[in-house]
Amino acid sequence: MNFNEELTLVRDTTATVIPAGEERVLAAGTRAVISQALGGTVTIRTDSGLFRLSSKDWDALGAAAQTELKAAARAAEMEQGDEPFCDDQVWEAMKGCFDPEIPVNIVDLGLIYDMQVVAPDADGKHAINVKMTLTAQGCGMGPVIADDAKTRIEALSGVSCAQVDIVWDPPWTPHMISDAGRQKLGLE
């Protein structure tokens, strides 16, 4: 996907304002450039700022962009496979969640403080409890990112439900970024 290519929205679409987390309708004809396409969401830059588009609204970017984005998402899903449930699957699912302003997943950013797997229920499925934080307390995208993590975890075949809570203790610092995240950000 060419991130420098300017696109024009072909229809009105609802997008999430970054970092406020509020929804706003972007009008057809709005010029946009994709600045990040990770984890099944797209961050676009317009003259009005940054916005996050969910996969259901990719068609607003035009048929060619939608086709490329869907193909990339399908390829990522195929990598998951149908293995028996284990904790690693939950961590991998959360690695598909990204802060829309930072091209590093929430695990490598050090935002996940705790993940607990509850013993399987009668159907052999597990409840998952996650405690996560954000890079900044005032970030309006927190509920959006937490919901993204919840959705990805609940998509796992061995999971019955997920609870993702945002916590502030201890406060996040850049020292919590993993080596892989530091490398991606060029901090090494």
N, C-alpha and C positions, 0 to 999 in steps of 0.2 A: 504494500500500500504506500503510495507516495504522500508523505505527510506535508509536503510543501505545495501541493496542488490546491488551488482555490476552488471550492465547490459553491454552488448556490442551492439553498434549500428549495425543494420543488413543491413543498406544501407547508402550511402552518404546522408547527410541532411544539409539544411541550418539552422543555428541557429544564434541568436543575442548575441553578446558578451556583458557580463555584467561587468562593468557599461558603457562601451564605446558606446553601442547602434549600433555598426556596425554589418553587417551580415558576417558570415564566414561559409564555408562549412566544416563540420566535416565528416571525412572519415569513411566508414564502417569499423568495427573492433575497433573503438575508445571505450575505457572503460569509463563508466559513472555511477554515482550514482545520483538518484533523491534527491535533497536537499529540494525542495519545490514544491508542486502541489496544487496551489490555484487559483481560479478565471478562470479556463479554460486554464491556461498556466502552464508550467513545467519548473523549474530551475534545470539544471543538473550540476554536478561538474565533470570535467574531469582533466586529468593531465595538460591540457592547461588553466584551469580556469573555471569560471562560464559561463553558456550559458542558454538562454531562448529558449524553443521550443514551437511553436504554436501547436494547436490541430491537424492541418493538417499533422504534422510531427511526431505524437506520434507513428506511426507504425515503425519508425526507432528504437524505444526502444524494439521492439519485440512484438509478438502477445499477450502474457500474460499481459505485462505492459499496452499495448494499451487498452485491454479489461477492465482492472481495472480502468484506467484513464477515459475512456468513461462512465463507469457505475457511477463513482463519479460525473462526469459532468452532466449526465442525472438526477441524484438524486437532485443535486443543482438546476437545471432548473425547476423541478417539484414543488419545493417549491414556485416558483414565482406566480403561479395561473393566473386567468383571471379576476382580479378585475377592476372596473372602475379606470381611470387614477387619480393619485394624486401625489403630490410632493414626498411623502415617497417612491414611486416606483423608482424615480430617485436616491434618496439617497441609497436605497438598491442595485440598479444596480451598483452604484459607489463602494459600499462595496465589490463587486466582483472583484475589481481591486487591485492588489497588487504590491508593489515594489518588484522586483524579489530577492532582497537581504534581505528583512525584512518581516517576516511572519505576517504583520499587514496590513489591507486594507488602501487605501489612505484616506478614510474618518476618520478612527480612528487615523491615523498618523497626522491628522490636515492639510493635504495638500489641501483640498478644502476650498477656501476662500469665494466663492460666487456661488450661483446657482439660476438662474432666469428662470421661466417658462413663456413663451409668451402666450398670449390669444389664444384660439384654432382657427385654420383656418377653411375654409368652410367644410373640412372633419372631423372636430372635433379633429384634432391632434395638438399637441403643439411643438413649437421650444423650445429648451433648450439651455441656455447659461451658461457656467461654467468657473470660474476663479480658477486655481489651481497653486500650486507651487511644488517645489521638495525639498528634504532634502539637496541637494547641487547644486549650480548653474552649476557646471561643469559636471553634470550627463548626459551622452549621452543617457540614457534610457528615458529621458523626453518625447520626441515625441512618443516613443513606449507606455509609460504609458498613455499619453493623448489620443492617438488613441484607446487604449484599453477601456478607459472610454467612448469615443465617440461611439464606436461600441456597447458597452453594453447599453448605453442610447438609441441609435437609434433602438435597438432590442425591446424596449418596444412598445406595440401596440398603445399606445396613443401619440407617439412621431413621428413627421414628420422629424425632423433633430436636430442635436446637434452641437454646437460649443464649443470646449474646448480649452481655451487659457492658456498658462503658463505665470505667472506673478511672479515678484520678490519682490514686496512690499506689505506687510512687509516681511522681511526675515523670513524664517521658523526657529523655534527653537524647541528643544525637549519638551518645556513647552506646545506646541500646541497639543501634543498627548492626546487623550481622556483617561478617566479612564479605559475603556475596553482595549485600546491599551497598556496602561501602565501595566495593569495586564498581558496581553499576553506576554509582553517583560520582565516581572518580575521586573518592576521598582517601585512597590509599597511596 
